[in-house]
Amino acid sequence: MTDYKALTQQYEIDVYPRRDVVLVKGKGARLWDDQGNEYIDMAAGISVANIGHSNSKIVEALSKQAATLITCPNTFYNDTKAVFLEKLFTIVPKNLTKAFLTNSGTEAVEAAIKFARLNTKKTKFIAAMKGFHGRTMGALSATYKTEYREGFGPLVPGFSFVPFNNFEKLAAAVDDDTAGIILEPIQGEGGINIGQKEYFQKVRQLCDEKGIMLIIDEIQTGFCRTGKMFAIENLGIEADMMTLAKSIAGGFPMGALLCSDKIQIEKSKHGSTFGGNPLACAAGIAAIEFMLENKLWEEAELKGKYFKDKLEKYSLSKVRDIRVVGLMIGIELKDKSQPIIVELLSKGIISLPAGTTVLRLLPPLVISYEDLDTVIEKLAGILQ
Ligand SMILES: Cc1ncc(COP(=O)(O)O)c(C=O)c1O
């Protein structure tokens, strides 16, 4: 039998902390490895497979599009892209009127940084401590963790970090050259830290007063994850730009930067070869249709409440705090999360860390209540 692990270790640059499993198949909230073992997926590829693995709507849309047109230069119009854009703008906040389509989250953040500088003619950005926005040079400059930044300097100049949810510190960091403030509504990588409504409302007001672009990063929180189509709906504010990716196209690589009318870009100032390609757009149409038809935000809300209520009935001596918004779940432990993640894997459950002590659970939103029960029972056994 082919040794997939050995081949990967031989040829792939070893940047990923790897689990000792070769995943070969997925359906809904279940994954299978090459030994035939079955797993309940409580990670969804970090909130990518929100509508479930190998969703049949996506499979059909991709197959049909692949047989019709796979690639189309962005200098031409394309039917599938036009339909995707129309569909996307039925679900996003109404003040966002234009999109730049990308292949990943970090590219959407790069575009936001460039567009903010171009439109404000200012250069500086403020981001939050513990925030994560991606790995390319601009997005990395807005990402807090030293481990991710170290050795890559000089990064893009002009970025500073302030504590999340602390308006006074943020306001004090603003000056006449501040072009943008970039924030996640709920910090994902940083530990499922929930943004406060009053904080975001004050930030919005400050941005209006000072002519600063407010960039809301919904890459992890978007597309029904938090019990709303987008987490910004919980905050009662409007973004000047919003970044999307991960679950936008049912698992197919895609991202988008959404802009309000404040953002104007001249022709040829930015671009992407693959951004908004027909395959991604076909998958995106199918993904959005599935979310709407199944009211997936309601599923996330109900299942998140069910999970929290049931888990909290146990006395969990290893747990400090449980934070749940929709099906975005952070279980803050008294100790490191890594051993728990390994133990869960041995019991057939795939989970994620967020920082060192938070166990992060982001299951496909189509997960069954039976699977949630299994996870709760096994989790409670480990965390008691
Ligand atoms: C909030 C947030 N922003 C940006 C990114 C970067 O997205 P990508 O990995 O698609 O470049 C991520 C990825 O985890 C993210 O969670």
The ligand as an SDF file (V2000), in Angstrom:
LIG
                    3D

 16 16  0  0  0  0  0  0  0  0999 V2000
  -10.0250   35.4940   10.6200 C   0  0  0  0  0  0  0  0  0  0  0  0
   -9.1260   34.9890    9.5360 C   0  0  0  0  0  0  0  0  0  0  0  0
   -8.6070   35.8420    8.6410 N   0  0  0  0  0  0  0  0  0  0  0  0
   -7.8050   35.4330    7.6450 C   0  0  0  0  0  0  0  0  0  0  0  0
   -7.4590   34.1070    7.4910 C   0  0  0  0  0  0  0  0  0  0  0  0
   -6.5610   33.6850    6.3600 C   0  0  0  0  0  0  0  0  0  0  0  0
   -7.2740   32.9380    5.4230 O   0  0  0  0  0  0  0  0  0  0  0  0
   -6.5020   31.9650    4.4160 P   0  0  0  0  0  0  0  0  0  0  0  0
   -5.8770   30.8710    5.2140 O   0  0  0  0  0  0  0  0  0  0  0  0
   -7.5720   31.4860    3.4600 O   0  0  0  0  0  0  0  0  0  0  0  0
   -5.4850   32.7930    3.7040 O   0  0  0  0  0  0  0  0  0  0  0  0
   -7.9640   33.1820    8.4080 C   0  0  0  0  0  0  0  0  0  0  0  0
   -7.5780   31.7600    8.3190 C   0  0  0  0  0  0  0  0  0  0  0  0
   -7.5890   31.0060    9.2660 O   0  0  0  0  0  0  0  0  0  0  0  0
   -8.8090   33.6280    9.4530 C   0  0  0  0  0  0  0  0  0  0  0  0
   -9.3110   32.7740   10.3610 O   0  0  0  0  0  0  0  0  0  0  0  0
  1  2  1  0
  2  3  1  0
  2 15  2  0
  3  4  2  0
  4  5  1  0
  5  6  1  0
  5 12  2  0
  6  7  1  0
  7  8  1  0
  8  9  2  0
  8 10  1  0
  8 11  1  0
 12 13  1  0
 12 15  1  0
 13 14  2  0
 15 16  1  0
M  END
$$$$
